């Protein structure tokens, strides 16, 4: 079904990176999305791209390395050489993922998986820093695969599950409209207005209250709220996530207090074990001091072993409980879609580009400014129709942000 919209998806992705003639494009794509890759590559070359670097992902390779007999984990140096090249000015980055092999890590030793992904994270630090500091325009999207769809619709056949999921993606991305690009131009402009409202409120902290949740999160006064289009260090507009329906900022890494019960399954970028369901976390002085889950606690154990700073948060995002994502009425089991159906916080790294005074600093200086320099970044959903959010302002006043399932801004 989605193959009918490959041309529109390709145009949206080029809008997302603010494509210009002579750009060099790095495309990272799950291997089952090759037909879309062909449409996209033809389009960028027809529009005057100077070069396209195409990188197919096959998670089987990671799983095989983790499960192999060799004790030492090895990554060749050329991987960082490539990353350094594609992070230079003139390059732009697109990621297209599908969750086609997210189950290949199940049953593998969690300590081995943690060690592997910790080293892989270090290998990928050059590109990650370039993206999270907005050195270059980038855009990522997820398009469903059968394994991804079956998580959401296990009672349906493979084909029916995929069709149901794809129908939701078509609606959310507005692919059935004549000009989806214009829709997203208008949508991001509205998000920017909400962002400006949050800037004016100047909240000292946001209080989340709901079933199992009583949490205070403190926005970093040295960080902007971000909404709508992002902007590179040299002023190019781009759309990092496609689709999107959030406004976000960086919280102070050492100030989060209270307990939070996740309102959706915790789906991480790197699969470290069983799906995490009904997870909860307790924070003190910004740190996760206790946590649990109905299912998948061992996956959380493995995640926290990657980087000690992953027990502190690096993002705070507000999402309308009535967003198009939420109205679809099912769990996507995908971070990009589920994070746009609920307010969320992220465990781990803060985005450099939220800094009001952007500058290159060491990890230690980043922390002194109140930003988390962790090597990982994983969103977890804490909002919903039963979760109220109130801003407690520096002047002593309060502002309802979300009340009784309604976004008040």
C-alpha positions as CSV (number, residue, x, y, z in Angstrom):
1,X,0.0,0.0,0.0
2,X,2.7,2.5,0.9
3,X,4.5,1.8,-2.3
4,X,1.9,4.0,-4.0
5,X,3.2,6.9,-2.0
6,X,7.0,6.4,-2.5
7,X,7.3,9.6,-4.5
8,X,5.5,11.7,-1.9
9,X,7.5,10.1,0.9
10,X,10.7,10.9,-1.0
11,X,9.6,14.5,-1.5
12,X,8.8,14.8,2.2
13,X,12.2,13.5,3.2
14,X,13.9,16.1,1.0
15,X,11.8,18.7,2.6
16,X,12.9,17.4,5.9
17,X,16.6,17.9,5.2
18,X,16.0,21.2,3.3
19,X,17.6,19.7,0.1
20,X,19.6,22.0,-2.1
21,X,21.3,21.4,-5.4
22,X,24.9,20.0,-5.0
23,X,24.1,18.5,-1.6
24,X,25.8,15.3,-0.6
25,X,23.3,12.8,1.0
26,X,23.9,10.0,3.4
27,X,21.0,7.6,3.5
28,X,20.8,4.9,6.2
29,X,18.0,2.4,5.5
30,X,16.7,-0.9,6.7
31,X,17.3,-3.5,4.0
32,X,13.6,-4.2,3.4
33,X,13.1,-0.6,2.2
34,X,15.2,-0.9,-0.9
35,X,12.4,0.0,-3.3
36,X,11.9,3.3,-1.5
37,X,15.6,3.8,-1.5
38,X,15.6,3.5,-5.3
39,X,12.9,6.2,-5.6
40,X,14.7,8.5,-3.2
41,X,18.1,8.1,-4.8
42,X,16.7,8.8,-8.3
43,X,15.0,11.9,-7.0
44,X,18.0,13.4,-5.3
45,X,20.2,12.8,-8.3
46,X,17.5,14.3,-10.7
47,X,17.4,17.3,-8.4
48,X,21.1,17.9,-8.6
49,X,22.7,16.0,-5.7
50,X,26.4,15.7,-6.1
51,X,26.7,12.3,-4.3
52,X,24.6,9.8,-2.4
53,X,26.0,7.4,0.2
54,X,23.6,4.5,0.7
55,X,24.0,2.3,3.8
56,X,21.8,-0.7,4.3
57,X,21.2,-1.9,7.9
58,X,21.1,-5.6,8.7
59,X,20.6,-6.2,12.4
60,X,21.4,-9.9,11.9
61,X,25.1,-8.8,11.7
62,X,24.9,-7.2,15.1
63,X,23.1,-10.2,16.6
64,X,25.6,-12.6,15.1
65,X,28.5,-10.6,16.5
66,X,27.0,-10.6,20.0
67,X,26.3,-14.3,19.9
68,X,29.6,-15.2,18.5
69,X,32.4,-17.1,20.3
70,X,35.0,-14.3,20.1
71,X,35.4,-12.6,23.4
72,X,36.8,-9.3,22.1
73,X,34.4,-6.9,20.3
74,X,36.0,-5.3,17.2
75,X,34.9,-2.5,15.0
76,X,37.3,-1.4,12.1
77,X,38.6,2.2,12.1
78,X,37.2,2.9,8.6
79,X,33.7,3.2,10.2
80,X,34.7,6.4,12.0
81,X,36.5,7.7,8.8
82,X,33.2,7.4,6.9
83,X,31.3,9.1,9.7
84,X,33.8,12.0,9.8
85,X,33.4,12.5,6.1
86,X,29.6,12.5,6.0
87,X,29.5,14.9,9.0
88,X,31.3,17.6,7.0
89,X,29.6,20.8,5.7
90,X,27.6,20.0,2.5
91,X,26.4,16.7,3.7
92,X,22.8,15.9,4.9
93,X,21.5,12.8,6.5
94,X,18.3,10.7,6.0
95,X,17.3,7.6,8.0
96,X,14.5,5.2,7.1
97,X,13.8,2.4,9.5
98,X,11.2,-0.4,9.7
99,X,11.9,-2.6,12.7
100,X,12.3,-5.6,10.3
101,X,14.7,-7.5,12.6
102,X,14.1,-6.1,16.0
103,X,13.6,-9.6,17.4
104,X,17.0,-10.9,16.5
105,X,18.5,-9.9,19.8
106,X,16.1,-11.9,21.9
107,X,17.7,-14.6,23.9
108,X,21.2,-13.2,23.6
109,X,23.3,-12.6,26.8
110,X,22.3,-9.1,28.1
111,X,25.8,-8.4,29.4
112,X,27.3,-9.2,26.1
113,X,24.6,-7.1,24.3
114,X,25.3,-4.1,26.6
115,X,29.1,-4.3,26.0
116,X,28.6,-4.5,22.2
117,X,26.2,-1.6,22.0
118,X,28.3,0.5,24.4
119,X,31.3,0.1,22.0
120,X,29.1,0.6,18.9
121,X,27.8,3.8,20.5
122,X,31.3,5.0,20.9
123,X,32.0,4.2,17.2
124,X,28.9,6.2,16.2
125,X,29.7,9.2,18.4
126,X,30.9,11.4,15.5
127,X,27.6,11.2,13.5
128,X,25.5,11.4,16.7
129,X,27.3,14.5,17.9
130,X,26.9,16.1,14.4
131,X,23.2,15.4,14.5
132,X,22.5,16.3,18.1
133,X,24.4,19.5,17.9
134,X,22.7,20.4,14.6
135,X,25.9,20.6,12.6
136,X,24.0,19.3,9.6
137,X,20.4,18.8,8.5
138,X,19.0,15.4,9.2
139,X,15.6,13.6,9.0
140,X,14.5,10.2,10.0
141,X,11.3,8.3,9.6
142,X,9.9,4.8,10.2
143,X,7.8,2.9,7.7
144,X,6.3,-0.4,9.0
145,X,7.4,-3.9,8.4
146,X,5.3,-7.1,9.1
147,X,7.2,-7.7,12.4
148,X,6.6,-4.2,13.5
149,X,2.9,-4.4,12.6
150,X,2.4,-7.7,14.3
151,X,3.4,-6.2,17.6
152,X,0.5,-3.8,17.3
153,X,-2.0,-6.3,15.8
154,X,-1.0,-9.8,16.9
155,X,-4.6,-11.1,16.3
156,X,-4.5,-10.2,12.6
157,X,-2.8,-12.0,9.7
158,X,0.6,-10.7,8.6
159,X,-1.0,-8.9,5.6
160,X,-3.9,-7.5,7.6
161,X,-1.6,-6.2,10.3
162,X,0.7,-4.5,7.9
163,X,-2.3,-2.9,6.0
164,X,-3.8,-1.6,9.2
165,X,-0.5,-0.1,10.3
166,X,0.2,1.4,6.9
167,X,-3.3,3.0,6.8
168,X,-2.4,4.8,10.0
169,X,0.9,6.0,8.7
170,X,-0.8,7.3,5.5
171,X,-3.2,9.3,7.6
172,X,-0.6,10.6,10.1
173,X,1.8,11.7,7.4
174,X,-1.0,13.0,5.2
175,X,0.2,11.1,2.2
176,X,-3.3,10.9,0.8
177,X,-3.3,14.7,0.4
178,X,-2.3,16.4,-2.8
179,X,0.6,18.2,-1.2
180,X,1.8,16.6,2.0
181,X,4.8,19.0,2.1
182,X,2.5,22.0,2.4
183,X,0.6,20.3,5.2
184,X,3.9,19.8,7.2
185,X,4.9,23.4,6.5
186,X,1.7,24.6,8.0
187,X,1.8,22.1,10.9
188,X,5.4,23.0,12.0
189,X,4.4,26.7,12.0
190,X,1.6,25.9,14.5
191,X,4.1,23.9,16.6
192,X,6.4,26.9,16.6
193,X,3.6,29.0,18.1
194,X,3.2,26.5,21.0
195,X,6.9,26.6,21.5
196,X,6.9,30.4,21.8
197,X,4.1,30.2,24.4
198,X,6.2,27.8,26.6
199,X,9.1,30.2,26.3
200,X,7.0,33.0,27.6
201,X,5.7,30.9,30.6
202,X,9.2,30.5,32.0
203,X,8.3,27.4,34.0
204,X,10.5,26.6,37.0
205,X,9.2,23.0,36.8
206,X,6.5,21.0,35.2
207,X,4.4,18.7,37.5
208,X,3.1,15.5,35.9
209,X,0.2,13.8,37.9
210,X,-1.7,10.7,37.0
211,X,-2.1,7.0,37.8
212,X,1.2,5.9,39.3
213,X,2.8,9.3,38.5
214,X,3.8,12.2,40.6
215,X,6.8,13.7,38.9
216,X,8.5,17.1,38.8
217,X,10.8,17.9,35.8
218,X,12.8,21.2,35.8
219,X,13.5,22.8,32.4
220,X,17.0,24.0,32.0
221,X,17.0,27.9,32.0
222,X,20.0,27.7,29.6
223,X,17.9,25.8,27.0
224,X,15.2,26.9,24.5
225,X,11.9,25.2,23.9
226,X,12.0,23.7,20.4
227,X,8.9,23.3,18.2
228,X,8.3,23.2,14.4
229,X,11.4,23.2,12.3
230,X,14.8,22.8,13.7
231,X,17.7,24.9,12.6
232,X,21.4,24.1,11.9
233,X,24.2,26.1,13.3
234,X,24.5,27.9,10.0
235,X,20.8,28.7,9.9
236,X,19.3,26.0,7.6
237,X,15.8,24.9,8.6
238,X,15.2,21.1,8.7
239,X,12.7,18.6,10.2
240,X,14.6,16.0,12.2
241,X,11.6,13.7,12.8
242,X,9.0,12.9,10.2
243,X,6.2,12.8,11.2
244,X,6.3,14.8,14.5
245,X,3.8,16.4,16.9
246,X,5.9,17.6,19.9
247,X,7.5,20.6,21.5
248,X,10.5,19.9,23.6
249,X,13.4,21.3,25.7
250,X,16.3,20.1,27.8
251,X,15.7,19.6,31.5
252,X,18.3,20.0,34.2
253,X,19.9,16.6,34.5
254,X,20.2,16.6,38.3
255,X,16.8,18.0,39.3
256,X,14.1,15.5,38.4
257,X,12.1,14.3,41.4
258,X,9.4,11.7,42.0
259,X,7.8,8.7,40.5
260,X,6.6,8.0,37.0
261,X,4.6,5.1,35.5
262,X,5.1,4.8,31.7
263,X,1.8,5.0,29.8
264,X,3.1,3.0,26.8
265,X,5.6,0.2,26.3
266,X,9.3,1.3,26.4
267,X,10.7,0.6,22.9
268,X,14.4,1.4,22.6
269,X,16.5,1.9,19.5
270,X,18.8,-1.0,20.4
271,X,16.9,-4.2,21.4
272,X,18.6,-5.6,24.5
273,X,16.0,-8.2,25.4
274,X,12.3,-8.7,26.0
275,X,9.8,-5.9,25.2
276,X,9.5,-3.6,28.3
277,X,5.9,-3.3,29.5
278,X,4.4,-1.3,32.4
279,X,7.7,0.2,33.5
280,X,8.1,2.6,36.4
281,X,10.9,4.8,37.6
282,X,11.7,6.7,40.8
283,X,14.0,9.8,40.6
284,X,15.9,11.6,43.3
285,X,18.2,14.5,42.6
286,X,17.7,13.7,38.9
287,X,18.8,10.1,39.1
288,X,16.8,6.9,38.6
289,X,17.2,5.3,42.1
290,X,14.7,2.5,41.6
291,X,12.8,1.0,38.7
292,X,10.8,-2.0,37.6
293,X,8.5,-3.4,34.9
294,X,5.8,-6.0,34.6
295,X,7.9,-7.5,31.7
296,X,11.4,-6.7,30.5
297,X,13.2,-5.4,33.6
298,X,16.3,-7.3,32.4
299,X,16.2,-5.1,29.2
300,X,16.3,-2.0,31.4
301,X,19.2,-3.5,33.4
302,X,21.2,-4.0,30.2
303,X,20.3,-0.5,29.0
304,X,21.5,1.2,32.2
305,X,24.8,-0.8,31.9
306,X,25.7,0.9,28.7
307,X,26.3,4.3,30.3
308,X,25.9,5.3,34.0
309,X,24.5,8.7,32.8
310,X,21.6,7.0,31.2
311,X,20.0,7.1,34.6
312,X,19.5,10.8,34.2
313,X,17.2,12.5,31.7
314,X,18.1,14.6,28.7
315,X,14.8,15.7,27.1
316,X,11.3,16.8,28.2
317,X,8.6,16.9,25.5
318,X,5.0,18.0,25.5
319,X,2.4,16.3,23.2
320,X,-1.3,16.9,22.8
321,X,-3.2,13.9,24.2
322,X,-5.5,14.4,21.2
323,X,-2.8,14.3,18.6
324,X,-3.4,12.4,15.4
325,X,-1.0,9.7,16.6
326,X,-3.0,9.2,19.8
327,X,-6.3,9.2,18.0
328,X,-5.2,6.1,16.0
329,X,-6.0,4.2,19.2
330,X,-3.2,1.6,19.3
331,X,0.4,1.3,20.5
332,X,2.8,1.6,17.6
333,X,5.7,-0.2,19.5
334,X,7.9,2.4,17.8
335,X,9.6,5.3,19.5
336,X,9.1,7.8,16.7
337,X,5.3,7.3,16.5
338,X,4.6,6.6,20.2
339,X,6.5,9.7,21.3
340,X,4.1,11.8,19.3
341,X,1.1,10.2,21.0
342,X,2.2,11.2,24.5
343,X,4.3,13.5,26.5
344,X,7.7,12.0,27.2
345,X,11.1,12.3,28.7
346,X,14.3,10.8,27.4
347,X,16.8,8.9,29.5
348,X,20.3,9.9,28.5
349,X,21.8,12.5,26.2
350,X,20.6,16.1,25.9
351,X,20.4,17.8,22.5
352,X,23.2,20.3,22.2
353,X,21.1,22.5,19.8
354,X,18.6,23.4,22.6
355,X,21.3,25.6,24.2
356,X,20.5,29.3,24.2
357,X,24.2,30.1,23.7
358,X,25.5,27.2,21.5
359,X,29.2,26.4,21.9
360,X,31.5,23.5,21.8
361,X,32.2,22.3,25.3
362,X,33.6,19.2,27.0
363,X,31.3,16.7,28.7
364,X,32.2,18.1,32.0
365,X,31.4,21.6,31.0
366,X,28.1,20.3,29.4
367,X,27.1,18.9,32.8
368,X,28.0,22.1,34.6
369,X,25.6,23.9,32.3
370,X,22.9,21.4,33.3
371,X,22.9,19.2,30.2
372,X,23.3,15.4,30.2
373,X,26.3,14.2,28.0
374,X,25.4,10.5,28.0
375,X,26.1,8.4,24.9
376,X,22.5,7.1,24.6
377,X,19.1,8.7,24.2
378,X,15.9,6.8,24.6
379,X,12.4,8.3,24.8
380,X,9.8,6.9,27.3
381,X,6.2,7.9,27.3
382,X,4.7,9.4,30.4
383,X,1.7,11.3,29.2
384,X,-1.9,10.5,28.3
385,X,-5.5,11.5,28.8
386,X,-5.3,10.7,32.6
387,X,-2.1,12.6,33.2
388,X,-2.3,16.3,34.0
389,X,0.6,18.7,33.5
390,X,1.0,22.0,35.3
391,X,3.7,24.6,35.0
392,X,4.9,26.2,38.2
393,X,6.4,29.5,37.2
394,X,9.3,31.5,38.6
395,X,6.9,34.3,39.6
396,X,4.9,31.9,41.8
397,X,1.9,31.5,39.4
398,X,0.7,28.2,37.8
399,X,-0.4,27.5,34.3
400,X,-2.4,24.4,33.2
401,X,-0.6,22.8,30.3
402,X,-2.7,19.6,30.0
403,X,-5.9,19.2,32.0
404,X,-8.4,16.4,31.7
405,X,-6.9,15.2,28.4
406,X,-6.9,18.6,26.8
407,X,-3.8,20.6,25.7
408,X,-4.5,24.1,27.1
409,X,-2.0,26.1,25.1
